[in-house]
Amino acid sequence: MINNKFRIHAIVAVLVLFVSNLWAQNLEIYGEYSTGSVLFGVGEGIEFAKLDSVYLDVDDGNYFAFGFDRDDKNERLLHVKLSGGKVYLKKIKPEQASYKIQRINNMQQKHVTPPQSEIDRIVRERKITRAAHKRIGEVKEALYKNGFQRPIKGGRISGVFGSQRILNGVPKNIHNGLDIAKPRGTPVHAMADGFVRLAADTFFYAGNNILIDHGQGLSSKYLHLSKMDVKVDEFVKKGQKIGEVGTTGRSTGPHLHWTVQWYDKRVDPALILKLNKPDGFE
């Protein structure tokens, strides 16, 4: 039986949520058809689901997920076959979201342009991070099916997903997460059930950081922590305390940098939060 936490009892216009009348009895899609979005298919008797030519993991014939990168401009074909022979096809061209420019002028210069003495360290840390990310996709089950929660209660949003960051006047990489400013020591919780794939100490950029695998390619990451309470390969539950807010790594003050990805697709965590409405996943 499908988890009731995935039942939508009303359509919230702000979600721009699509549920085809033809699919209503068998298959529902939760999420926004936009760049930087992850979507969830929930149904009964799903024999397979494909995005273009790529087969998606389907958990027990009920759940699958797919996403669109921040810069995804390509039309995709979603192809789902249900038991009994029903086949559903939908062409999806993600709506292009608009993104802000964020200027930060009080960053330590070593974190804008790292000194030569730190380059070897940065390279090593990137290799460790890439190795952890390669494990995302090993879990075929939808560990996320119990729903999502905000990793921190309250807090000021100090950085949004997708913005172009200009540090001390120097254009840098796109900001691929959501920054939530809270005092040092504020508890940080797992956004969903999953396995810890990385619990790394004092990285140059990310500081103390945790990567959690939620199954089917969905992952979340928590950066700049002052403390970590979990270990690699530990299973954590949604809402479990995994660490505390800090300002380690490239950070100008205590905050959580929270990212969500579907495989290598960069996803806006704010869109995950929209699915936490009473008439959403929870």
N, C-alpha and C positions, 0 to 999 in steps of 0.2 A: 504494500500500500504506500502511496506517495506521502511523504512527510507533510503534515498540515501547515507547517511553517512556510511552505512554498506556495500556498493557495492565495490567490489575489481575489478579494471579495468585491473590490470596486476599482475602477480605472481612474488613476489620478492624472489629470490633464498635464501637470507639469512634467511628468515622466515621458511624455510622448510615447506611451507604451502601446505596442502593436500586438493585438491578439486577433487573428483572423477568425471570422465567424465559422469558416470551414474547419478550423483547427480546434474550436472551443471544447469539443467533447474528448479530444485525444491528445492535443499538444498545445502548450502555451509557451510563449517566449517572453521573458522578463528582461527589461533593460531598454536603453535608448539606441536607436540606429544612428549613432554619431561617432565621430572620431574620438579616440580615447575612452571607449566604452567596452565593457564586457557584458555579454548577454548569456542568459541561461535558458535552456530548453528543458521543459518538464512535461512528461507524458506517460503513457502506459503502452507497453509492447513496442517500444522503439527498437527496430531491428538494426538500423544503422542511421548515422547522421554524417553528412559530408559538407565541408565548406570548399567549394570548387572541387578539386580532385583529392583533397586531404580528408581522410576518415577521422572523425572526432571520437574520442573515448565516450562510451555510453555506459553508465553505471546501472546494472540490473534492469536494463530496458526502460529506465525512468528519467535519467538526468544526463545532460551534456552541456558544455560551455564553449563559447568562442568569443573572440574579441577583435577590436579594431585599434590600430596604433594611432597615436596622436596625429601623425602625418599621412594616414591611410587615405588615399583618394580613389582606390580601385573598386569597381563593382564586383561583388561576390555572389556566387550562387549557393544558396543553402538547399540541400537535398536531404530529405528525411523520409525513411520508409518505416511504416508501422506494421504490426502484425495484422494479418487479414488482407495485405496487399495494397493498402492505401499509401500513396506516394505524394509528398508535398514538395513543391519547388517554389522558391522565392528568390528573386534577384534583389540584392541589397547594395545600395550605394550609400555609404555613411555620410550623414550630413556633416559639413565642415564646421567645426567649432571655432570660435575666435579666441585668441589668447592675448594676455597682457604683456607689457614690458615691466620688469621689476628692477629697480636700481638700488644697489646696496653699496654704500660709500664708506663704511667703517670696518670693512673686512681686513684682517691681518694680511699684509702683503704676501707673506709666504704661502697663504692659501689661495691667492689670486694667481700668482706665478710661483710655483714651488721652487725652493732652492735646489741646486744641482745635487747637493748631498742627500736629498730625500727621494731622488728619482728611482733608485734601485728598490727602495722600500715600497714606493707606489706601485711599481711593476709587480713586485711579489704579491702585494695585496690584491691587485686586479686579477692575478692568476688564481688566487684562492677564491675570490668571489665568482669568477667564471666557472670554476670547478663545481662550486655549490649550485649555481644556476643550472648547470648541465643535468643535475639530478631532478630538476623540475620536469614532470612528465612521467616519472617512474610510477607514480601512484595513479591508477586508472579509475579509482573510485572517486565519487563526488563527496569528499570529506567536508565540503562547504555546505552540504544540504541542510544543516541545522541553522542556517542563516548567518547573518553578519552583525557585528556591533562596532561602534566607534571605539578605537583603542584608548581614548582618553575622554573623560567626562569634562565637558566645558572647554575653556581655553579660547584664545584669540587665534584666528586664522591669519598667520603672518606671511604665508607664501602659498600661492595657488598652483595647480597643475598646469603645465604647458607653457608657462611664461618664459620669455627670453630674459635671462638674467645678465645684468651688466654690473660687474663687481669692480668697484673703484674706477669706474669708467671704461673697463675692459669687457667687451662682449664675451660671454662664456656659454657653456652648454645650456640647453633647454632644461628648465626645472621640471622634473618628472614625478613630483610627489606633492603632498599636501603638508604644509608646516603648521603645527599647532603649538603655540607658545603657552607654556605652563611652568610653574616654579620647579627647580631642581628637586628630584625625589618624588614627583607626582607619579603614581602607578601607571604603567602602560600595560594594556591587555591585548591578547590575541584577537584579531578581528573575526576569526572563524577557527573551527577545528583544523588541525594539521600537524605535520611533522617538521621539527626544527632542522633546517639544512645548513645553517650557518649561525654561529654565535661567536663573533670575532671581537677581539680586544683592540682598542686604541688604533684603529686604522687612521691613516693620515687625513683622508677626506671624510669618511663615514663615522669615525670614532668607534665606540662600542656599538655593534649593529647585529641584528637578528634577521634571518630569512626563514619564512615559514612556507611550507608546501601544503596547499589546500586541496590538491588533487586535480587531475585533468588539465594540468598546465597553469592553474591559477596559483599565484604566490603573492605574499605581502612581505614588506621589509620595514624595519624600524631602526632609525639611525640616531646617533649622537647621545646614546643612553649613558647615564651615570652608573648604572648597575644592571646586570643581567641575571636572571633567575632560572634560566633554562640551559640545556646542553644539546649538542648536535644529536639528532635522531630521536630526541624525546618527543612523545606525542603530547600535544597541548589541546585543551578544550577552548571553545569560544568563550571569551571573557576571563580566561585565566591570566593572572598577572605574570608577565614575562620579563619585566624590567622596570626601570624608573627613568624619568626624563632627566636629561643632562645637557651638557654643551661640549661634548668631546668631538674631536675632529674639526672639520671646517664649519664653525658655528659662531655666531655673534652673540648668542645668549641662549638660555635654557629653552629648549623646544624639542618636539618630536617631528622628525621628517619621516613621513609615512608614504610608502609607495606600494602600488598594486600593479601586477603584470599578468598577462595571459601569454605564457611562453615569453617571447621577446617583445610582445606588443605592450606598449606603455599605456596604462589605464589610469583614468582620473579617479582617485579614491572618493571624491565627492559624489560621483555617480553611484558608487557602492552604497554610500550612506543614504541616498534617496530610496533605496530598496528596503530601508529599515522602518519605513512608515507603517503605522498599524494596518494599513491595507496593502502592504508590500509583503516581503518575505517573512516578516515577523508579525 
